[in-house]
Amino acid sequence: MSIALTKGQRSRIPLMWPLMKSQKGVALLMVLWVLTILMVIVLSFSFMARTETYATLAFKEKMEMKFLAEAGIQRGIEEILYMKQNAQLPQFEGSELWKTDGTPYSGRLGEGEYEVRITDESGKIDLNTLNETSGIILKTLLTNMGVQDENADTIVDSILDWKDADDLVRLHGAESDYYMSLPNPYKAKNANFDTLEELLLVKGMSYEIFFGTEGKKGLVDLITINSKMSVINVNAAPKEVLMAVPGITPEIADAIISSRQDKKIMNLQEVGIPPQSAAYISIADGNAFAVEAIGHKGEAKKGYPIKAVVTLVTLDSNKKYKYLYYKSPVTASR
């Protein structure tokens, strides 16, 4: 069946062709836009999935390194307990006692490793037992670190003023009158330090002195509030603290460190310590230990570091101890 068009209808057909072509062009553009949007959505989901995958892997690796570091902390505590219970027994190959002067030891668990350092806190300067006599060690330590002599005097006297019960000001010290005059006022504590970071509140102390700078050790690594000793244990003290003791030269400090690598120092004269140093040092071990551990996997140069300070509660069969300080993670590298 054929359809006959009138003359008018036939005359409008050429006019409709551009409109039909335009509609086809719009449809094509819409299809291209839809395809583009779909591609963006697909790529977005792909990128998100990849990001989530990498984040999950990174979290898994971090947790594995954390648990490796935790294992290192527990291994360090076990070695401390073993040392305390077997210090008087003869040592045989494979059962040697771990040193408590920061010597690194390593262990392996599966595909991971941990590195542990134990430091007897008695080898550091205890702020809470600091007095006019032992303050000489802290002042010398500060000047050896590059602190100006006047500022070193200010820090030592201000520490003593901070923790004593009175409001009398030492020659270079500070009490509440000084601290209340600061832009953010506070009072002197007039009690012992509860944390090392509290030292940042004391007159003369700065972040650079406390934390150190790149390539330079800070005071935080050389002081403690846990040893409860006013003398320095030569079997655990770092070289910086040893050289701050009156009468101990760098050469004597090196001799002490070299001697204790082989065995514990039991006689101060055997390493050439002069008589004037005797009032400031000891060979007695402390009862509080800093345990630092880093967990890492494979060839990674950095790992997950944890630091804990523990004190022994008893040495009976229960092997009790308690944490005085615990931080996870800390600023450290392998």
FIKE-46293 format. One record per residue (C-alpha): residue number from 1; residue in one letter; x, y, z. Coordinates in pm, 1 decimal. Example, Ala and Ser with C-alpha at 12.3 -4.5 7.8 and 13.67 -1.06 7.14 Angstrom:
! residues 2
<n = 1	res = A	east = 1230.0	north = -450.0	up = 780.0>
<n = 2	res = S	east = 1367.0	north = -106.0	up = 714.0>
***
This chain:
! residues 334
<n = 1	res = M	east = 0.0	north = 0.0	up = 0.0>
<n = 2	res = S	east = 150.9	north = 329.5	up = -103.1>
<n = 3	res = I	east = 99.6	north = 656.4	up = 73.4>
<n = 4	res = A	east = 54.0	north = 956.7	up = -142.1>
<n = 5	res = L	east = 196.2	north = 1280.5	up = -15.2>
<n = 6	res = T	east = 54.1	north = 1611.3	up = -102.0>
<n = 7	res = K	east = 260.9	north = 1872.6	up = -265.5>
<n = 8	res = G	east = 290.6	north = 2066.0	up = 63.8>
<n = 9	res = Q	east = 406.4	north = 1761.5	up = 253.2>
<n = 10	res = R	east = 665.4	north = 1684.6	up = -10.6>
<n = 11	res = S	east = 790.7	north = 2040.9	up = 11.0>
<n = 12	res = R	east = 848.7	north = 2013.2	up = 395.2>
<n = 13	res = I	east = 1059.5	north = 1694.2	up = 379.5>
<n = 14	res = P	east = 1386.9	north = 1872.3	up = 285.7>
<n = 15	res = L	east = 1329.7	north = 2111.1	up = 577.5>
<n = 16	res = M	east = 1309.2	north = 1820.2	up = 830.1>
<n = 17	res = W	east = 1643.1	north = 1660.4	up = 735.8>
<n = 18	res = P	east = 1861.2	north = 1908.7	up = 933.3>
<n = 19	res = L	east = 1640.9	north = 1860.1	up = 1243.4>
<n = 20	res = M	east = 1670.4	north = 1482.1	up = 1219.4>
<n = 21	res = K	east = 2046.7	north = 1506.7	up = 1178.9>
<n = 22	res = S	east = 2065.6	north = 1742.6	up = 1480.6>
<n = 23	res = Q	east = 1871.3	north = 1495.2	up = 1696.8>
<n = 24	res = K	east = 2110.1	north = 1217.0	up = 1593.6>
<n = 25	res = G	east = 2408.5	north = 1438.7	up = 1693.9>
<n = 26	res = V	east = 2258.2	north = 1511.7	up = 2035.1>
<n = 27	res = A	east = 2194.5	north = 1141.4	up = 2091.3>
<n = 28	res = L	east = 2555.7	north = 1065.7	up = 2001.1>
<n = 29	res = L	east = 2683.6	north = 1331.1	up = 2240.5>
<n = 30	res = M	east = 2465.1	north = 1192.5	up = 2520.2>
<n = 31	res = V	east = 2599.2	north = 844.8	up = 2457.5>
<n = 32	res = L	east = 2957.2	north = 975.2	up = 2469.0>
<n = 33	res = W	east = 2888.1	north = 1164.5	up = 2790.9>
<n = 34	res = V	east = 2732.9	north = 857.8	up = 2952.8>
<n = 35	res = L	east = 3034.9	north = 648.9	up = 2847.9>
<n = 36	res = T	east = 3270.5	north = 913.6	up = 2984.2>
<n = 37	res = I	east = 3088.0	north = 926.4	up = 3319.4>
<n = 38	res = L	east = 3088.0	north = 547.1	up = 3341.0>
<n = 39	res = M	east = 3461.2	north = 540.2	up = 3268.6>
<n = 40	res = V	east = 3525.1	north = 801.3	up = 3540.6>
<n = 41	res = I	east = 3318.7	north = 600.6	up = 3789.0>
<n = 42	res = V	east = 3501.9	north = 279.4	up = 3700.6>
<n = 43	res = L	east = 3842.5	north = 448.7	up = 3728.8>
<n = 44	res = S	east = 3738.4	north = 609.3	up = 4058.8>
<n = 45	res = F	east = 3631.8	north = 275.0	up = 4205.2>
<n = 46	res = S	east = 3952.5	north = 117.9	up = 4075.6>
<n = 47	res = F	east = 4164.8	north = 391.3	up = 4234.9>
<n = 48	res = M	east = 3974.1	north = 364.4	up = 4563.5>
<n = 49	res = A	east = 4012.3	north = -12.7	up = 4568.1>
<n = 50	res = R	east = 4384.7	north = 19.7	up = 4500.1>
<n = 51	res = T	east = 4423.3	north = 281.7	up = 4774.1>
<n = 52	res = E	east = 4233.4	north = 67.4	up = 5022.7>
<n = 53	res = T	east = 4445.2	north = -233.0	up = 4930.7>
<n = 54	res = Y	east = 4771.1	north = -44.7	up = 4986.7>
<n = 55	res = A	east = 4637.4	north = 107.9	up = 5310.6>
<n = 56	res = T	east = 4540.0	north = -236.8	up = 5436.0>
<n = 57	res = L	east = 4881.2	north = -377.5	up = 5348.8>
<n = 58	res = A	east = 5056.4	north = -84.5	up = 5517.7>
<n = 59	res = F	east = 4841.1	north = -124.6	up = 5830.2>
<n = 60	res = K	east = 4910.8	north = -498.1	up = 5836.2>
<n = 61	res = E	east = 5285.4	north = -442.1	up = 5805.4>
<n = 62	res = K	east = 5279.3	north = -173.7	up = 6075.4>
<n = 63	res = M	east = 5090.9	north = -399.2	up = 6314.9>
<n = 64	res = E	east = 5330.8	north = -686.2	up = 6246.0>
<n = 65	res = M	east = 5627.0	north = -459.5	up = 6325.4>
<n = 66	res = K	east = 5450.1	north = -332.4	up = 6637.9>
<n = 67	res = F	east = 5400.4	north = -685.3	up = 6768.6>
<n = 68	res = L	east = 5762.9	north = -764.4	up = 6686.7>
<n = 69	res = A	east = 5865.6	north = -463.5	up = 6897.1>
<n = 70	res = E	east = 5632.4	north = -582.5	up = 7173.7>
<n = 71	res = A	east = 5807.1	north = -919.0	up = 7161.1>
<n = 72	res = G	east = 6139.0	north = -736.1	up = 7194.4>
<n = 73	res = I	east = 6015.1	north = -552.1	up = 7504.7>
<n = 74	res = Q	east = 5906.8	north = -879.3	up = 7665.0>
<n = 75	res = R	east = 6238.0	north = -1043.5	up = 7572.5>
<n = 76	res = G	east = 6422.1	north = -752.7	up = 7735.3>
<n = 77	res = I	east = 6219.3	north = -786.7	up = 8054.9>
<n = 78	res = E	east = 6289.8	north = -1160.7	up = 8066.9>
<n = 79	res = E	east = 6661.4	north = -1092.2	up = 8027.9>
<n = 80	res = I	east = 6649.4	north = -841.9	up = 8315.1>
<n = 81	res = L	east = 6481.3	north = -1097.0	up = 8541.6>
<n = 82	res = Y	east = 6729.3	north = -1365.6	up = 8432.9>
<n = 83	res = M	east = 7019.7	north = -1130.4	up = 8501.5>
<n = 84	res = K	east = 6894.1	north = -1040.8	up = 8848.2>
<n = 85	res = Q	east = 6849.6	north = -1406.3	up = 8946.7>
<n = 86	res = N	east = 7171.9	north = -1538.3	up = 8796.2>
<n = 87	res = A	east = 7418.2	north = -1252.5	up = 8837.9>
<n = 88	res = Q	east = 7630.1	north = -1447.0	up = 9087.1>
<n = 89	res = L	east = 7640.4	north = -1772.0	up = 8888.0>
<n = 90	res = P	east = 7916.9	north = -1860.3	up = 8640.3>
<n = 91	res = Q	east = 7830.0	north = -1772.4	up = 8281.9>
<n = 92	res = F	east = 7866.0	north = -2023.6	up = 7999.6>
<n = 93	res = E	east = 7869.1	north = -1972.2	up = 7626.9>
<n = 94	res = G	east = 7516.9	north = -1916.9	up = 7502.1>
<n = 95	res = S	east = 7381.9	north = -1815.4	up = 7842.6>
<n = 96	res = E	east = 7569.1	north = -1487.7	up = 7891.6>
<n = 97	res = L	east = 7390.7	north = -1207.7	up = 8072.0>
<n = 98	res = W	east = 7277.2	north = -915.1	up = 7862.6>
<n = 99	res = K	east = 7453.9	north = -586.7	up = 7928.9>
<n = 100	res = T	east = 7246.5	north = -297.3	up = 8060.8>
<n = 101	res = D	east = 7443.5	north = -11.1	up = 7907.0>
<n = 102	res = G	east = 7241.7	north = 19.5	up = 7585.8>
<n = 103	res = T	east = 7421.5	north = -258.0	up = 7396.4>
<n = 104	res = P	east = 7193.8	north = -373.7	up = 7110.2>
<n = 105	res = Y	east = 7070.8	north = -732.5	up = 7089.4>
<n = 106	res = S	east = 6856.6	north = -880.9	up = 6815.5>
<n = 107	res = G	east = 6611.4	north = -1165.7	up = 6782.0>
<n = 108	res = R	east = 6405.8	north = -1318.9	up = 6503.3>
<n = 109	res = L	east = 6040.9	north = -1422.6	up = 6484.8>
<n = 110	res = G	east = 5921.8	north = -1576.7	up = 6158.6>
<n = 111	res = E	east = 5999.4	north = -1330.7	up = 5878.8>
<n = 112	res = G	east = 6053.1	north = -1041.7	up = 6118.6>
<n = 113	res = E	east = 6322.7	north = -925.0	up = 6357.1>
<n = 114	res = Y	east = 6348.5	north = -708.0	up = 6665.0>
<n = 115	res = E	east = 6634.9	north = -513.5	up = 6815.3>
<n = 116	res = V	east = 6645.9	north = -454.6	up = 7192.0>
<n = 117	res = R	east = 6851.2	north = -223.2	up = 7410.9>
<n = 118	res = I	east = 6842.4	north = -232.7	up = 7792.1>
<n = 119	res = T	east = 6969.6	north = 63.8	up = 7989.5>
<n = 120	res = D	east = 7000.4	north = 60.0	up = 8365.2>
<n = 121	res = E	east = 6851.3	north = 391.6	up = 8478.3>
<n = 122	res = S	east = 7117.3	north = 409.4	up = 8752.3>
<n = 123	res = G	east = 7365.2	north = 509.9	up = 8481.3>
<n = 124	res = K	east = 7178.4	north = 836.9	up = 8425.9>
<n = 125	res = I	east = 7141.9	north = 1152.1	up = 8634.6>
<n = 126	res = D	east = 6828.7	north = 1131.9	up = 8849.2>
<n = 127	res = L	east = 6653.5	north = 1468.7	up = 8871.7>
<n = 128	res = N	east = 6460.2	north = 1370.9	up = 9184.2>
<n = 129	res = T	east = 6773.0	north = 1288.5	up = 9384.9>
<n = 130	res = L	east = 6971.4	north = 1585.1	up = 9250.3>
<n = 131	res = N	east = 7136.0	north = 1789.6	up = 9524.6>
<n = 132	res = E	east = 7401.2	north = 2056.2	up = 9558.8>
<n = 133	res = T	east = 7676.7	north = 1796.3	up = 9525.2>
<n = 134	res = S	east = 7546.6	north = 1587.6	up = 9235.3>
<n = 135	res = G	east = 7433.6	north = 1907.5	up = 9063.1>
<n = 136	res = I	east = 7797.9	north = 1948.7	up = 8959.0>
<n = 137	res = I	east = 7760.1	north = 1645.1	up = 8730.3>
<n = 138	res = L	east = 7452.1	north = 1791.0	up = 8561.1>
<n = 139	res = K	east = 7616.7	north = 2129.6	up = 8513.5>
<n = 140	res = T	east = 7927.1	north = 1970.8	up = 8358.3>
<n = 141	res = L	east = 7707.4	north = 1755.3	up = 8134.6>
<n = 142	res = L	east = 7521.0	north = 2065.1	up = 8011.1>
<n = 143	res = T	east = 7839.5	north = 2259.5	up = 7937.8>
<n = 144	res = N	east = 7984.8	north = 1957.6	up = 7756.3>
<n = 145	res = M	east = 7670.1	north = 1961.4	up = 7542.6>
<n = 146	res = G	east = 7741.9	north = 2321.2	up = 7440.8>
<n = 147	res = V	east = 7517.3	north = 2503.3	up = 7688.3>
<n = 148	res = Q	east = 7658.5	north = 2836.3	up = 7803.3>
<n = 149	res = D	east = 7804.5	north = 2824.7	up = 8153.6>
<n = 150	res = E	east = 7561.6	north = 3086.1	up = 8289.7>
<n = 151	res = N	east = 7259.8	north = 2904.5	up = 8146.4>
<n = 152	res = A	east = 7385.7	north = 2572.5	up = 8287.2>
<n = 153	res = D	east = 7398.1	north = 2731.2	up = 8633.8>
<n = 154	res = T	east = 7043.3	north = 2861.0	up = 8581.3>
<n = 155	res = I	east = 6909.7	north = 2518.7	up = 8483.5>
<n = 156	res = V	east = 7071.0	north = 2335.1	up = 8776.1>
<n = 157	res = D	east = 6963.9	north = 2589.4	up = 9039.1>
<n = 158	res = S	east = 6615.4	north = 2614.9	up = 8889.9>
<n = 159	res = I	east = 6572.3	north = 2234.9	up = 8902.4>
<n = 160	res = L	east = 6665.7	north = 2238.1	up = 9271.6>
<n = 161	res = D	east = 6425.5	north = 2529.4	up = 9335.2>
<n = 162	res = W	east = 6149.3	north = 2359.3	up = 9134.3>
<n = 163	res = K	east = 6144.0	north = 2048.7	up = 9352.6>
<n = 164	res = D	east = 6227.6	north = 2185.3	up = 9697.5>
<n = 165	res = A	east = 5945.0	north = 2268.2	up = 9937.1>
<n = 166	res = D	east = 6037.0	north = 2630.4	up = 10011.2>
<n = 167	res = D	east = 6013.5	north = 2953.6	up = 9814.4>
<n = 168	res = L	east = 6375.7	north = 3057.9	up = 9868.7>
<n = 169	res = V	east = 6549.6	north = 3137.1	up = 9541.1>
<n = 170	res = R	east = 6900.7	north = 3010.7	up = 9475.6>
<n = 171	res = L	east = 7158.5	north = 3241.0	up = 9317.5>
<n = 172	res = H	east = 7072.2	north = 3141.0	up = 8960.5>
<n = 173	res = G	east = 6739.3	north = 2970.8	up = 9029.5>
<n = 174	res = A	east = 6369.7	north = 3056.4	up = 9008.3>
<n = 175	res = E	east = 6058.2	north = 3012.0	up = 9219.0>
<n = 176	res = S	east = 5689.8	north = 3087.7	up = 9165.1>
<n = 177	res = D	east = 5746.4	north = 3466.4	up = 9141.3>
<n = 178	res = Y	east = 5940.4	north = 3415.5	up = 8818.4>
<n = 179	res = Y	east = 5703.5	north = 3161.5	up = 8665.2>
<n = 180	res = M	east = 5394.9	north = 3369.6	up = 8751.2>
<n = 181	res = S	east = 5544.5	north = 3661.4	up = 8557.1>
<n = 182	res = L	east = 5553.1	north = 3462.1	up = 8231.2>
<n = 183	res = P	east = 5292.7	north = 3519.1	up = 7952.8>
<n = 184	res = N	east = 5137.0	north = 3183.1	up = 8047.1>
<n = 185	res = P	east = 5186.8	north = 3185.4	up = 8424.7>
<n = 186	res = Y	east = 5219.3	north = 2882.1	up = 8649.9>
<n = 187	res = K	east = 5369.3	north = 2806.6	up = 8988.3>
<n = 188	res = A	east = 5682.4	north = 2615.2	up = 9081.5>
<n = 189	res = K	east = 5588.3	north = 2259.1	up = 9168.2>
<n = 190	res = N	east = 5779.0	north = 2233.2	up = 9497.9>
<n = 191	res = A	east = 5777.6	north = 1854.2	up = 9458.5>
<n = 192	res = N	east = 5959.2	north = 1583.4	up = 9265.4>
<n = 193	res = F	east = 5933.0	north = 1547.5	up = 8889.2>
<n = 194	res = D	east = 5662.7	north = 1309.9	up = 8766.2>
<n = 195	res = T	east = 5785.4	north = 1303.1	up = 8404.0>
<n = 196	res = L	east = 6102.6	north = 1403.9	up = 8225.6>
<n = 197	res = E	east = 5902.6	north = 1636.0	up = 8000.1>
<n = 198	res = E	east = 5816.6	north = 1841.8	up = 8308.8>
<n = 199	res = L	east = 6172.5	north = 1971.5	up = 8289.7>
<n = 200	res = L	east = 6063.3	north = 2187.7	up = 7994.5>
<n = 201	res = L	east = 5875.7	north = 2406.4	up = 8246.4>
<n = 202	res = V	east = 6195.7	north = 2487.9	up = 8435.9>
<n = 203	res = K	east = 6375.0	north = 2817.1	up = 8379.1>
<n = 204	res = G	east = 6661.7	north = 2796.7	up = 8128.0>
<n = 205	res = M	east = 6548.2	north = 2470.5	up = 7963.4>
<n = 206	res = S	east = 6473.4	north = 2467.0	up = 7589.3>
<n = 207	res = Y	east = 6349.8	north = 2208.9	up = 7339.4>
<n = 208	res = E	east = 6693.1	north = 2204.6	up = 7172.4>
<n = 209	res = I	east = 6870.9	north = 2123.8	up = 7499.1>
<n = 210	res = F	east = 6608.7	north = 1872.8	up = 7608.5>
<n = 211	res = F	east = 6549.6	north = 1681.7	up = 7284.8>
<n = 212	res = G	east = 6877.4	north = 1759.2	up = 7109.8>
<n = 213	res = T	east = 6924.2	north = 1848.4	up = 6747.4>
<n = 214	res = E	east = 7000.2	north = 1639.1	up = 6441.6>
<n = 215	res = G	east = 7315.8	north = 1440.4	up = 6508.4>
<n = 216	res = K	east = 7336.0	north = 1569.5	up = 6866.8>
<n = 217	res = K	east = 7201.6	north = 1379.1	up = 7168.4>
<n = 218	res = G	east = 6956.2	north = 1559.0	up = 7393.2>
<n = 219	res = L	east = 6939.9	north = 1576.0	up = 7772.3>
<n = 220	res = V	east = 6633.8	north = 1347.4	up = 7770.5>
<n = 221	res = D	east = 6859.0	north = 1050.1	up = 7686.3>
<n = 222	res = L	east = 7091.7	north = 1114.2	up = 7980.2>
<n = 223	res = I	east = 6858.8	north = 1187.4	up = 8273.0>
<n = 224	res = T	east = 6595.4	north = 990.9	up = 8463.3>
<n = 225	res = I	east = 6345.1	north = 1015.7	up = 8747.3>
<n = 226	res = N	east = 6341.0	north = 643.7	up = 8822.5>
<n = 227	res = S	east = 6681.3	north = 534.0	up = 8953.7>
<n = 228	res = K	east = 6637.3	north = 685.9	up = 9302.5>
<n = 229	res = M	east = 7016.6	north = 705.0	up = 9321.5>
<n = 230	res = S	east = 7227.3	north = 1017.2	up = 9368.3>
<n = 231	res = V	east = 7541.9	north = 850.0	up = 9230.8>
<n = 232	res = I	east = 7621.7	north = 719.6	up = 8882.8>
<n = 233	res = N	east = 7656.5	north = 347.7	up = 8805.7>
<n = 234	res = V	east = 7974.0	north = 318.5	up = 8597.1>
<n = 235	res = N	east = 7860.8	north = -17.5	up = 8458.2>
<n = 236	res = A	east = 7564.9	north = 145.5	up = 8282.8>
<n = 237	res = A	east = 7645.5	north = 514.2	up = 8229.7>
<n = 238	res = P	east = 7684.3	north = 646.3	up = 7874.8>
<n = 239	res = K	east = 8007.6	north = 820.2	up = 7787.1>
<n = 240	res = E	east = 7851.4	north = 1167.5	up = 7810.6>
<n = 241	res = V	east = 7750.8	north = 1109.0	up = 8174.4>
<n = 242	res = L	east = 8084.3	north = 949.7	up = 8264.7>
<n = 243	res = M	east = 8274.2	north = 1251.2	up = 8130.2>
<n = 244	res = A	east = 8053.8	north = 1480.6	up = 8342.6>
<n = 245	res = V	east = 8178.0	north = 1315.7	up = 8663.9>
<n = 246	res = P	east = 8456.4	north = 1523.1	up = 8827.8>
<n = 247	res = G	east = 8796.0	north = 1368.8	up = 8762.0>
<n = 248	res = I	east = 8689.8	north = 1142.5	up = 8472.7>
<n = 249	res = T	east = 8856.0	north = 1239.0	up = 8146.4>
<n = 250	res = P	east = 8750.6	north = 1118.8	up = 7799.6>
<n = 251	res = E	east = 9034.3	north = 865.7	up = 7813.0>
<n = 252	res = I	east = 8915.7	north = 723.6	up = 8146.4>
<n = 253	res = A	east = 8557.3	north = 714.3	up = 8015.9>
<n = 254	res = D	east = 8672.5	north = 515.1	up = 7712.2>
<n = 255	res = A	east = 8865.0	north = 277.0	up = 7939.7>
<n = 256	res = I	east = 8554.2	north = 220.3	up = 8153.4>
<n = 257	res = I	east = 8338.0	north = 145.3	up = 7849.7>
<n = 258	res = S	east = 8600.4	north = -85.3	up = 7703.1>
<n = 259	res = S	east = 8648.1	north = -271.5	up = 8032.5>
<n = 260	res = R	east = 8277.5	north = -337.6	up = 8092.3>
<n = 261	res = Q	east = 8240.2	north = -494.1	up = 7748.4>
<n = 262	res = D	east = 8428.8	north = -796.8	up = 7878.0>
<n = 263	res = K	east = 8299.3	north = -813.3	up = 8234.2>
<n = 264	res = K	east = 8122.3	north = -609.8	up = 8495.7>
<n = 265	res = I	east = 8344.5	north = -359.8	up = 8674.3>
<n = 266	res = M	east = 8378.1	north = -466.8	up = 9036.8>
<n = 267	res = N	east = 8673.7	north = -248.4	up = 9138.1>
<n = 268	res = L	east = 8692.5	north = 121.4	up = 9052.1>
<n = 269	res = Q	east = 9071.6	north = 126.5	up = 9069.2>
<n = 270	res = E	east = 9106.0	north = -135.0	up = 8794.1>
<n = 271	res = V	east = 8994.3	north = 117.7	up = 8533.0>
<n = 272	res = G	east = 9195.6	north = 407.9	up = 8669.4>
<n = 273	res = I	east = 8915.8	north = 609.8	up = 8827.8>
<n = 274	res = P	east = 9074.3	north = 887.2	up = 9039.8>
<n = 275	res = P	east = 8987.7	north = 921.8	up = 9412.2>
<n = 276	res = Q	east = 8804.2	north = 1255.2	up = 9362.9>
<n = 277	res = S	east = 8544.1	north = 1073.8	up = 9151.7>
<n = 278	res = A	east = 8452.3	north = 819.6	up = 9421.5>
<n = 279	res = A	east = 8183.1	north = 1037.2	up = 9583.7>
<n = 280	res = Y	east = 7988.4	north = 1055.5	up = 9258.2>
<n = 281	res = I	east = 7997.7	north = 699.4	up = 9125.6>
<n = 282	res = S	east = 7903.5	north = 343.4	up = 9216.8>
<n = 283	res = I	east = 7923.8	north = -10.6	up = 9081.3>
<n = 284	res = A	east = 7582.6	north = -107.0	up = 9221.1>
<n = 285	res = D	east = 7303.7	north = -192.6	up = 8977.2>
<n = 286	res = G	east = 6971.0	north = -18.0	up = 8996.0>
<n = 287	res = N	east = 6621.7	north = -158.7	up = 9001.4>
<n = 288	res = A	east = 6470.3	north = 37.1	up = 8712.4>
<n = 289	res = F	east = 6553.1	north = -32.1	up = 8348.7>
<n = 290	res = A	east = 6466.5	north = 134.2	up = 8019.9>
<n = 291	res = V	east = 6390.0	north = -122.0	up = 7750.1>
<n = 292	res = E	east = 6381.4	north = 2.1	up = 7392.3>
<n = 293	res = A	east = 6280.7	north = -224.9	up = 7106.0>
<n = 294	res = I	east = 6233.6	north = -180.8	up = 6731.8>
<n = 295	res = G	east = 6041.1	north = -431.8	up = 6521.7>
<n = 296	res = H	east = 6109.0	north = -452.1	up = 6150.0>
<n = 297	res = K	east = 6060.2	north = -680.2	up = 5854.3>
<n = 298	res = G	east = 6279.7	north = -759.1	up = 5558.8>
<n = 299	res = E	east = 6525.8	north = -493.1	up = 5452.2>
<n = 300	res = A	east = 6326.3	north = -202.0	up = 5590.9>
<n = 301	res = K	east = 6558.5	north = 60.9	up = 5740.2>
<n = 302	res = K	east = 6289.1	north = 190.2	up = 5971.9>
<n = 303	res = G	east = 6067.0	north = -8.4	up = 6200.0>
<n = 304	res = Y	east = 5815.9	north = 34.7	up = 6480.0>
<n = 305	res = P	east = 5990.1	north = 159.4	up = 6798.4>
<n = 306	res = I	east = 5860.5	north = 116.1	up = 7154.5>
<n = 307	res = K	east = 6014.7	north = 230.3	up = 7481.3>
<n = 308	res = A	east = 5927.2	north = 107.9	up = 7829.4>
<n = 309	res = V	east = 6075.2	north = 172.8	up = 8171.4>
<n = 310	res = V	east = 6016.9	north = -112.5	up = 8415.5>
<n = 311	res = T	east = 6100.7	north = -164.0	up = 8777.7>
<n = 312	res = L	east = 6124.3	north = -497.7	up = 8953.9>
<n = 313	res = V	east = 5871.6	north = -546.1	up = 9230.6>
<n = 314	res = T	east = 6014.4	north = -869.9	up = 9366.9>
<n = 315	res = L	east = 6261.5	north = -1135.7	up = 9271.8>
<n = 316	res = D	east = 6067.2	north = -1433.9	up = 9402.4>
<n = 317	res = S	east = 5929.5	north = -1711.1	up = 9184.2>
<n = 318	res = N	east = 5645.1	north = -1486.0	up = 9067.2>
<n = 319	res = K	east = 5893.1	north = -1266.5	up = 8875.7>
<n = 320	res = K	east = 5684.0	north = -954.7	up = 8923.8>
<n = 321	res = Y	east = 5756.5	north = -620.3	up = 8763.5>
<n = 322	res = K	east = 5561.2	north = -309.9	up = 8676.3>
<n = 323	res = Y	east = 5575.3	north = -44.6	up = 8406.9>
<n = 324	res = L	east = 5677.8	north = 304.4	up = 8513.4>
<n = 325	res = Y	east = 5666.0	north = 441.4	up = 8160.6>
<n = 326	res = Y	east = 5545.7	north = 308.5	up = 7827.8>
<n = 327	res = K	east = 5531.8	north = 479.7	up = 7490.5>
<n = 328	res = S	east = 5435.6	north = 333.5	up = 7153.6>
<n = 329	res = P	east = 5567.5	north = 441.9	up = 6913.1>
<n = 330	res = V	east = 5862.4	north = 662.6	up = 6999.3>
<n = 331	res = T	east = 6095.0	north = 862.7	up = 6778.8>
<n = 332	res = A	east = 6365.8	north = 615.8	up = 6681.4>
<n = 333	res = S	east = 6518.4	north = 444.3	up = 6381.5>
<n = 334	res = R	east = 6691.0	north = 119.3	up = 6324.0>
***
